[in-house]
Amino acid sequence: MNMFVDIIDGVIGWFHFITSLLAMLSGAIVILNKKGTLFHKRVGYIYVVSMISLNVSSFFIINFGGFSVFHFFAILSLATVLGAIIPTVRRVKNWFHYHFYFMSWSVVGLYCAFWAEVGTRFVDNMRDFWWMVALATGVTAFIGAKIINKQAKKLKLK
């Protein structure tokens, strides 16, 4: 347990960790269940709030000496969540198309970020870190793209 506490240092680290688990769980539930239901919307809002909280908290975590590639991806992640929610709430033309793709890629990006987080916590050699993260992220994105494309066909978005 002591190693676990050392990995998640401080209140911000714990908040980031808890919101990441909540986002990963609610994101998976939304992706794997029927779309458009009351359940989908409720769990989806949990996902959105946890992702916004997760992304904002990431800016208070400093690794690699300051602003890093991880902060850039947190901005990109926040943009995907907003790109999914704003058209949905405003009901712009083709809102469902935007919602589906941005939200789907938001979840895939979250799981890709998981591998980067694992790498920063458990891989000491930076050369091994970048290869491990690149490979795990690439495989995750590839599988995610397959699932997104399959779902898009079912929903007649392709």
N, C-alpha and C positions, 0 to 999 in steps of 0.2 A: 504493500500500500504506500510506503514511503516514496518509492520510485514514482508512483502515479502522482502523488502530491507534488513532487519536484518537477514533473513534466508540465503540470498545469499550475503555473506560478501566479498567485495573487487573485484578487477579486475579478479583474478583467479576464484573466485566463479561464477562470471557472465559468464566468458568464458566457464567454465565447464557446467553451466546450459544451455547456448545457444547451445553448441555442443551436449549436451545430448538430447535436444529437436530435433535438426536436425537429430541426429542418430536415435532416436525413430521414427520420421516421415519417413525418407528415408528407414529405415529398414522395417517398415510395408509396405510401398509402394512396395519395391522389393519383399517381401514375397508374397504379395497378387496379383501381376501381372505376366504376362507371362514371362517366363525365356528366356534368350538368345537374346532378342531384343535390339535394340539400346537404347531404353528407359530404359530397365533393366540395361544395362551397365552404362549409364550416372548416373542414380540414385544410382546405386551400388557404383560408385566411390565417390559420395557425402557421402554415408554411410561409406565407408572405411576411407576417410579423416576425417570425423567427429568422428569416433570411435578412430582413432589414436590420434587425438587432445584431445578427451575426456579422454582417458586412460593416456596420458602423463600429462595432467593438473591435474589428480587425485593425482599424486605424490607430488604436491605442496599444497595439502589440508591435514592438519593434524587434525585428531580427535583421540580420545582415547589415547592421549599422544605420538603419533609417528606412526611408521609403524604398520599397523593393518591388520586385516583380509580383510578389504576392499582393501588395497593395493595389497594383494596377489591375490584377484579376478580381480583387474585391470591388473595384469601381465597375468593371465589366459585369460582374455578377449582379450588382445593384441595378445596373442598366437593364439587364435581362428581366429582372423582377418588375421593374417599373414599365418596361416595354410590354409586359404581359398584362399588367393590371390597369394602366391608364386607358388603353383602348377599350378594355372590358367595361370599366366603370363609366366611361363616356359614351360607350356603344357607337364607336366610330364605324364607318363602313369597313367591312371585313374584320371586325373586332375578333371574331373567333379564330381566324387564321393567325392573327398576331398573338393572341392569348395562347393558343396551342403551341406554336413554335417557340416563342420566347420562354414560356413556362417550362416546356419540355427541356430546352437547352439549359435553363436555369438549374434544373434538377441534375442533369448530366454534369454540368459544371461544378456543382456541389460535390458530387462523387469524385470528380477529377481532383478537386481541391483536397479531398480527404487523403488522397495518395501523397500530395505534397506535404500535408501536415504530418502524416506518418513518417515520411522521409526526413523532415526537419527534426523529428523527435528521436528517431532510432538509427539513422545512418550517419556515421561520423565522417566518413571520407566524402568530400564534396564531389569528386569525380563519380563515385558510385551513386551519390545522391541524385545528380542530374540525370543519369541514365535510368535509374530506377523510377524516378518520377515521370520522365518522358515516356518510358515504356508502359507503365501502369496507366498514365493519363491517356495515352494513345489507344490502348486496348479498351479502356472505359468509354472514351469518345466514340470509338468504332462500334461497340456494342450499343451504346446509346443512340447513335445515328440509325442503326438497323431497327431498333425498337420504335424510334420516332417515325421513321419512314413507313413501317408496317402499320402503326396507328393512324398516320395521315391517310394512308390508302383506305383503311376502314372507315374513316370519317369523311372520305371523299375530298380531302384537301390537296391531293396530288393528282 
